[in-house]
Amino acid sequence: MPKVKVRIPAPLQKLTQNKPEVEADASDIKGLILDLERQFPGIRERLLDEQGKIRRFINFYVNDEDIRFLKHDETPLSDGNEVSIIPAIAGG
């Protein structure tokens, strides 16, 4: 199972014991969310909606590439990948 580094945004760090970066073992984004939930219960519901889809206002980047332009939650991960979870910021 690939080991990846995950950057956690400030609003979710209270779920990761205030860690801005954690490690996860996962072969794709879907698996990454499951592993994060295993390590940090409660984080899944902040990332996924009731249908199990990534919430509209949460963006995932793998090595600076937006997964919406890759394979969404089926985007494959490799050892050493860096995943950033970025909450969308409302402008106005």
FINUTOR-948753 format. One record per atom (N, C-alpha, C): residue number from 1; residue in three letters; atom name; x, y, z. Coordinates in Angstrom, 3 decimals, always signed. Each point is the difference from the previous one (the first is absolute). Example, Ala and Ser with C-alpha at 12.3 -4.5 7.8 and 13.67 -1.06 7.14 Angstrom:
# residues 2
MARGU/1/ALA/N/+13.190/-5.690/+7.800
MARGU/1/ALA/CA/-0.890/+1.190/+0.000
MARGU/1/ALA/C/+0.900/+1.200/+0.000
MARGU/2/SER/N/-0.350/+1.050/-0.720
MARGU/2/SER/CA/+0.820/+1.190/+0.060
MARGU/2/SER/C/-0.770/+1.090/+0.730
***
This chain:
# residues 92
MARGU/1/MET/N/+0.860/-1.188/+0.000
MARGU/1/MET/CA/-0.860/+1.188/+0.000
MARGU/1/MET/C/+0.901/+1.244/+0.000
MARGU/2/PRO/N/-0.209/+0.904/-0.962
MARGU/2/PRO/CA/+0.819/+1.218/-0.027
MARGU/2/PRO/C/-0.172/+0.856/+1.253
MARGU/3/LYS/N/+1.091/+0.588/+0.452
MARGU/3/LYS/CA/-0.027/+0.912/+1.147
MARGU/3/LYS/C/+0.064/+1.417/-0.562
MARGU/4/VAL/N/-0.978/+0.827/+0.355
MARGU/4/VAL/CA/-0.065/+1.365/-0.517
MARGU/4/VAL/C/-0.052/+1.002/+1.144
MARGU/5/LYS/N/+0.449/+1.197/-0.302
MARGU/5/LYS/CA/-0.032/+1.105/+0.954
MARGU/5/LYS/C/-1.261/+0.807/-0.292
MARGU/6/VAL/N/-0.727/+0.361/+1.039
MARGU/6/VAL/CA/-1.261/+0.730/-0.182
MARGU/6/VAL/C/+0.079/+1.323/+0.758
MARGU/7/ARG/N/-0.199/+1.095/-0.723
MARGU/7/ARG/CA/-0.044/+1.319/+0.633
MARGU/7/ARG/C/-1.440/+0.272/+0.427
MARGU/8/ILE/N/-0.162/+0.303/+1.274
MARGU/8/ILE/CA/-1.329/+0.204/+0.587
MARGU/8/ILE/C/-0.250/+1.501/+0.156
MARGU/9/PRO/N/-1.130/+0.512/-0.504
MARGU/9/PRO/CA/-0.277/+1.434/+0.160
MARGU/9/PRO/C/-0.315/+0.343/+1.462
MARGU/10/ALA/N/+0.279/+1.224/+0.377
MARGU/10/ALA/CA/-0.186/+0.451/+1.387
MARGU/10/ALA/C/-1.373/-0.363/+0.584
MARGU/11/PRO/N/-1.116/+0.180/-0.738
MARGU/11/PRO/CA/-1.304/-0.305/+0.609
MARGU/11/PRO/C/-0.173/-1.478/+0.394
MARGU/12/LEU/N/+0.782/-0.905/-0.604
MARGU/12/LEU/CA/-0.135/-1.427/+0.321
MARGU/12/LEU/C/+1.070/-0.498/+0.962
MARGU/13/GLN/N/+0.947/+0.853/+0.346
MARGU/13/GLN/CA/+1.110/-0.454/+0.836
MARGU/13/GLN/C/-0.431/-0.384/+1.406
MARGU/14/LYS/N/-1.146/+0.507/+0.463
MARGU/14/LYS/CA/-0.438/-0.428/+1.331
MARGU/14/LYS/C/-0.340/-1.496/-0.003
MARGU/15/LEU/N/-0.317/-0.547/-1.178
MARGU/15/LEU/CA/-0.275/-1.435/-0.113
MARGU/15/LEU/C/+1.286/-0.825/-0.090
MARGU/16/THR/N/+1.123/+0.628/-0.373
MARGU/16/THR/CA/+1.274/-0.716/-0.161
MARGU/16/THR/C/+0.972/+0.351/+1.123
MARGU/17/GLN/N/-0.521/+0.261/+1.186
MARGU/17/GLN/CA/+0.815/+0.389/+1.153
MARGU/17/GLN/C/+0.887/+1.210/-0.325
MARGU/18/ASN/N/-0.566/+0.948/-0.756
MARGU/18/ASN/CA/+0.673/+1.242/-0.386
MARGU/18/ASN/C/+1.220/-0.207/-0.888
MARGU/19/LYS/N/+0.070/-1.134/-0.680
MARGU/19/LYS/CA/+1.118/-0.250/-0.915
MARGU/19/LYS/C/-0.343/+0.565/-1.378
MARGU/20/PRO/N/+0.894/+0.825/-0.572
MARGU/20/PRO/CA/-0.242/+0.531/-1.340
MARGU/20/PRO/C/+0.322/-1.006/-1.100
MARGU/21/GLU/N/+0.718/-1.079/+0.370
MARGU/21/GLU/CA/+0.368/-1.015/-0.976
MARGU/21/GLU/C/-0.062/-1.366/+0.660
MARGU/22/VAL/N/-0.595/-0.965/-0.695
MARGU/22/VAL/CA/-0.091/-1.363/+0.518
MARGU/22/VAL/C/+0.390/-0.954/-1.131
MARGU/23/GLU/N/+0.189/-1.269/+0.346
MARGU/23/GLU/CA/+0.272/-1.005/-1.031
MARGU/23/GLU/C/-1.187/-0.931/-0.096
MARGU/24/ALA/N/-0.206/-0.523/-1.204
MARGU/24/ALA/CA/-1.078/-0.962/-0.209
MARGU/24/ALA/C/+0.503/-1.083/-0.942
MARGU/25/ASP/N/-0.596/-1.177/+0.118
MARGU/25/ASP/CA/+0.299/-1.108/-0.897
MARGU/25/ASP/C/-1.218/-0.181/-0.893
MARGU/26/ALA/N/+0.175/+0.256/-1.301
MARGU/26/ALA/CA/-1.145/-0.102/-0.903
MARGU/26/ALA/C/+0.476/-0.086/-1.442
MARGU/27/SER/N/-0.778/-0.707/-0.825
MARGU/27/SER/CA/+0.340/-0.116/-1.416
MARGU/27/SER/C/-0.781/+0.987/-0.859
MARGU/28/ASP/N/-1.034/+0.643/+0.592
MARGU/28/ASP/CA/-0.729/+1.049/-0.717
MARGU/28/ASP/C/-0.627/+0.946/+1.021
MARGU/29/ILE/N/-0.632/+1.067/-0.498
MARGU/29/ILE/CA/-0.564/+1.018/+0.900
MARGU/29/ILE/C/-1.101/-0.586/+0.875
MARGU/30/LYS/N/-0.826/-0.877/-0.572
MARGU/30/LYS/CA/-1.071/-0.636/+0.777
MARGU/30/LYS/C/+0.598/-0.754/+1.189
MARGU/31/GLY/N/+1.055/-0.758/-0.244
MARGU/31/GLY/CA/+0.676/-0.742/+1.061
MARGU/31/GLY/C/+0.666/+0.927/+1.003
MARGU/32/LEU/N/+0.497/+1.121/-0.497
MARGU/32/LEU/CA/+0.642/+0.987/+0.868
MARGU/32/LEU/C/-1.012/+0.538/+1.024
MARGU/33/ILE/N/-1.200/+0.309/-0.466
MARGU/33/ILE/CA/-1.034/+0.515/+0.906
MARGU/33/ILE/C/-0.355/-1.067/+1.041
MARGU/34/LEU/N/-0.080/-1.265/-0.430
MARGU/34/LEU/CA/-0.291/-1.087/+0.948
MARGU/34/LEU/C/+1.107/-0.133/+1.033
MARGU/35/ASP/N/+1.263/+0.113/-0.441
MARGU/35/ASP/CA/+1.114/-0.118/+0.944
MARGU/35/ASP/C/+0.038/+1.194/+0.954
MARGU/36/LEU/N/-0.298/+1.189/-0.510
MARGU/36/LEU/CA/-0.061/+1.172/+0.889
MARGU/36/LEU/C/-1.091/-0.186/+1.050
MARGU/37/GLU/N/-1.150/-0.534/-0.417
MARGU/37/GLU/CA/-1.102/-0.235/+0.941
MARGU/37/GLU/C/+0.405/-1.036/+1.052
MARGU/38/ARG/N/+0.752/-1.023/-0.415
MARGU/38/ARG/CA/+0.465/-1.024/+0.948
MARGU/38/ARG/C/+0.916/+0.650/+1.052
MARGU/39/GLN/N/+0.870/+0.892/-0.438
MARGU/39/GLN/CA/+0.936/+0.657/+0.908
MARGU/39/GLN/C/-0.647/+1.127/+0.801
MARGU/40/PHE/N/-0.913/+0.724/-0.655
MARGU/40/PHE/CA/-0.581/+1.219/+0.590
MARGU/40/PHE/C/-1.519/-0.032/-0.151
MARGU/41/PRO/N/-0.689/-0.769/+0.836
MARGU/41/PRO/CA/-1.456/-0.136/-0.136
MARGU/41/PRO/C/-0.714/+1.357/-0.057
MARGU/42/GLY/N/-0.932/+0.111/-0.961
MARGU/42/GLY/CA/-0.758/+1.234/-0.160
MARGU/42/GLY/C/+0.436/+0.813/-1.203
MARGU/43/ILE/N/+1.191/-0.291/-0.528
MARGU/43/ILE/CA/+0.491/+0.826/-1.117
MARGU/43/ILE/C/-0.756/-0.318/-1.294
MARGU/44/ARG/N/-0.449/-1.255/-0.149
MARGU/44/ARG/CA/-0.684/-0.406/-1.236
MARGU/44/ARG/C/-1.241/+0.857/-0.265
MARGU/45/GLU/N/-0.800/+0.207/+1.053
MARGU/45/GLU/CA/-1.245/+0.768/-0.202
MARGU/45/GLU/C/+0.279/+1.461/-0.336
MARGU/46/ARG/N/+1.185/+0.487/+0.302
MARGU/46/ARG/CA/+0.367/+1.366/-0.374
MARGU/46/ARG/C/+0.439/+0.074/-1.464
MARGU/47/LEU/N/+0.448/-1.156/-0.548
MARGU/47/LEU/CA/+0.518/-0.039/-1.367
MARGU/47/LEU/C/-1.025/-0.496/-1.010
MARGU/48/LEU/N/-0.899/-0.889/+0.437
MARGU/48/LEU/CA/-0.966/-0.615/-0.913
MARGU/48/LEU/C/-1.426/+0.396/+0.356
MARGU/49/ASP/N/-0.854/+0.064/-1.024
MARGU/49/ASP/CA/-1.415/+0.296/+0.241
MARGU/49/ASP/C/-0.754/-1.305/+0.325
MARGU/50/GLU/N/-1.309/+0.090/+0.120
MARGU/50/GLU/CA/-0.820/-1.144/+0.387
MARGU/50/GLU/C/+0.052/-1.123/-1.035
MARGU/51/GLN/N/+0.309/+0.336/-1.255
MARGU/51/GLN/CA/+0.088/-1.010/-1.062
MARGU/51/GLN/C/+1.402/-0.603/-0.103
MARGU/52/GLY/N/+0.904/+0.439/+0.877
MARGU/52/GLY/CA/+1.361/-0.522/-0.050
MARGU/52/GLY/C/+0.881/+0.674/-1.040
MARGU/53/LYS/N/-0.469/+1.115/-0.540
MARGU/53/LYS/CA/+0.780/+0.756/-0.982
MARGU/53/LYS/C/+0.762/+1.116/+0.716
MARGU/54/ILE/N/+1.146/+0.366/-0.565
MARGU/54/ILE/CA/+0.771/+1.096/+0.582
MARGU/54/ILE/C/-0.856/+1.267/-0.031
MARGU/55/ARG/N/-0.066/+0.674/+1.130
MARGU/55/ARG/CA/-0.809/+1.221/+0.083
MARGU/55/ARG/C/+0.459/+1.024/-1.032
MARGU/56/ARG/N/-0.963/+0.771/-0.509
MARGU/56/ARG/CA/+0.284/+0.985/-1.046
MARGU/56/ARG/C/+1.051/+1.009/+0.407
MARGU/57/PHE/N/+0.023/+0.368/+1.277
MARGU/57/PHE/CA/+0.908/+1.057/+0.432
MARGU/57/PHE/C/+1.338/-0.542/+0.512
MARGU/58/ILE/N/+0.264/-1.290/-0.214
MARGU/58/ILE/CA/+1.293/-0.588/+0.385
MARGU/58/ILE/C/+0.723/-0.412/-1.275
MARGU/59/ASN/N/+1.228/+0.457/-0.146
MARGU/59/ASN/CA/+0.812/-0.372/-1.158
MARGU/59/ASN/C/+1.182/-0.843/+0.460
MARGU/60/PHE/N/+0.311/-1.021/-0.775
MARGU/60/PHE/CA/+1.168/-0.839/+0.255
MARGU/60/PHE/C/+0.993/+0.200/-1.129
MARGU/61/TYR/N/+1.256/+0.144/+0.366
MARGU/61/TYR/CA/+1.074/+0.112/-0.985
MARGU/61/TYR/C/+1.009/-1.101/+0.284
MARGU/62/VAL/N/+0.442/-0.690/-1.061
MARGU/62/VAL/CA/+1.068/-0.987/+0.111
MARGU/62/VAL/C/+1.200/+0.603/-0.701
MARGU/63/ASN/N/+1.062/+0.267/+0.776
MARGU/63/ASN/CA/+1.190/+0.646/-0.563
MARGU/63/ASN/C/-0.372/+1.240/-0.813
MARGU/64/ASP/N/-0.847/+0.853/+0.560
MARGU/64/ASP/CA/-0.428/+1.267/-0.600
MARGU/64/ASP/C/-0.936/-0.146/-1.193
MARGU/65/GLU/N/-0.511/-1.213/-0.275
MARGU/65/GLU/CA/-0.976/-0.177/-1.074
MARGU/65/GLU/C/-1.377/-0.228/+0.598
MARGU/66/ASP/N/-0.966/+0.772/-0.455
MARGU/66/ASP/CA/-1.377/-0.090/+0.476
MARGU/66/ASP/C/-0.605/-1.329/-0.461
MARGU/67/ILE/N/-0.488/-0.809/+0.952
MARGU/67/ILE/CA/-0.543/-1.312/-0.383
MARGU/67/ILE/C/-1.255/+0.110/-0.858
MARGU/68/ARG/N/-0.636/+1.181/-0.030
MARGU/68/ARG/CA/-1.183/+0.162/-0.868
MARGU/68/ARG/C/+0.402/-0.112/-1.469
MARGU/69/PHE/N/+1.289/+0.233/-0.292
MARGU/69/PHE/CA/+0.490/-0.119/-1.375
MARGU/69/PHE/C/+0.719/-1.328/-0.211
MARGU/70/LEU/N/+0.026/-0.832/+1.033
MARGU/70/LEU/CA/+0.598/-1.329/-0.099
MARGU/70/LEU/C/-1.142/-1.002/+0.057
MARGU/71/LYS/N/-0.034/-0.870/+1.010
MARGU/71/LYS/CA/-1.068/-1.004/+0.093
MARGU/71/LYS/C/-0.828/+0.156/+1.274
MARGU/72/HIS/N/-0.168/+1.240/+0.433
MARGU/72/HIS/CA/-0.783/+0.286/+1.211
MARGU/72/HIS/C/+0.463/-0.884/+1.155
MARGU/73/ASP/N/-0.943/-0.657/+0.718
MARGU/73/ASP/CA/+0.406/-0.784/+1.174
MARGU/73/ASP/C/+0.648/-1.334/-0.363
MARGU/74/GLU/N/+0.077/-0.299/-1.302
MARGU/74/GLU/CA/+0.701/-1.211/-0.442
MARGU/74/GLU/C/+1.407/+0.325/-0.503
MARGU/75/THR/N/+0.443/+1.241/+0.205
MARGU/75/THR/CA/+1.346/+0.396/-0.396
MARGU/75/THR/C/+1.005/-0.883/+0.746
MARGU/76/PRO/N/+0.866/-0.720/-0.752
MARGU/76/PRO/CA/+0.957/-0.887/+0.659
MARGU/76/PRO/C/+1.086/+0.767/+0.747
MARGU/77/LEU/N/+0.503/-0.619/+1.055
MARGU/77/LEU/CA/+1.076/+0.580/+0.797
MARGU/77/LEU/C/+1.209/-0.926/-0.035
MARGU/78/SER/N/+1.192/+0.593/+0.074
MARGU/78/SER/CA/+1.244/-0.759/+0.043
MARGU/78/SER/C/+0.775/+0.401/+1.233
MARGU/79/ASP/N/+0.941/-0.870/+0.384
MARGU/79/ASP/CA/+0.872/+0.304/+1.136
MARGU/79/ASP/C/+0.595/+1.388/-0.145
MARGU/80/GLY/N/-0.062/+0.774/+1.076
MARGU/80/GLY/CA/+0.632/+1.314/-0.002
MARGU/80/GLY/C/-0.852/+1.118/-0.567
MARGU/81/ASN/N/-1.198/-0.313/-0.523
MARGU/81/ASN/CA/-0.878/+1.078/-0.483
MARGU/81/ASN/C/-0.342/+0.937/+1.144
MARGU/82/GLU/N/-0.258/+1.258/-0.343
MARGU/82/GLU/CA/-0.485/+0.963/+0.979
MARGU/82/GLU/C/-1.413/+0.390/-0.387
MARGU/83/VAL/N/-0.917/-0.171/+0.942
MARGU/83/VAL/CA/-1.403/+0.331/-0.231
MARGU/83/VAL/C/-0.326/+1.216/+0.863
MARGU/84/SER/N/-0.570/+1.015/-0.631
MARGU/84/SER/CA/-0.443/+1.184/+0.736
MARGU/84/SER/C/-1.517/+0.032/-0.010
MARGU/85/ILE/N/-0.576/+0.221/+1.171
MARGU/85/ILE/CA/-1.449/+0.167/+0.117
MARGU/85/ILE/C/-0.225/+1.496/+0.180
MARGU/86/ILE/N/-0.709/+0.602/-0.958
MARGU/86/ILE/CA/-0.175/+1.451/-0.002
MARGU/86/ILE/C/-1.484/+0.338/+0.042
MARGU/87/PRO/N/-0.466/+0.625/+1.088
MARGU/87/PRO/CA/-1.396/+0.436/-0.003
MARGU/87/PRO/C/-0.144/+1.220/-0.910
MARGU/88/ALA/N/-1.053/+0.007/-0.805
MARGU/88/ALA/CA/-0.229/+1.156/-0.879
MARGU/88/ALA/C/-0.340/+1.202/+0.855
MARGU/89/ILE/N/+0.460/+1.153/-0.436
MARGU/89/ILE/CA/-0.245/+1.227/+0.749
MARGU/89/ILE/C/-1.013/+0.826/-0.782
MARGU/90/ALA/N/-1.075/+0.352/+0.665
MARGU/90/ALA/CA/-1.039/+0.787/-0.666
MARGU/90/ALA/C/+0.500/+1.434/-0.172
MARGU/91/GLY/N/-0.190/+0.503/-1.182
MARGU/91/GLY/CA/+0.407/+1.398/-0.254
MARGU/91/GLY/C/-1.223/+0.874/-0.123
MARGU/92/GLY/N/+0.242/+1.280/-0.158
MARGU/92/GLY/CA/-1.193/+0.827/-0.149
MARGU/92/GLY/C/+0.312/+1.417/-0.278
***
